[in-house]
């Protein structure tokens, strides 16, 4: 399997139609006061801190970014393409 790259993530994130969130992710964002802008900012400017190239059904990674209020934002991302 392949690891995701920041270039792939940025390319996908530039079209927000590519961003899909699970019900669990939506619930956690509401609970932690993380909005769509924070998520997009993390996807575009965050760092990959862990790779999961053998995840099924698609390789995934854990990203770290920071919200506009300087709170950490962790995202679990994958490319379903």
Buried (B, 14 or more C-beta within 10 A) or exposed (E): EEEBEBEBBEEBBEEEEBEEEEEEBEEEBEEEEBEEEBBBBBBEEBEBEEBBEEEEEBBBBBBBBBBEEEEEBBBBBBBEE
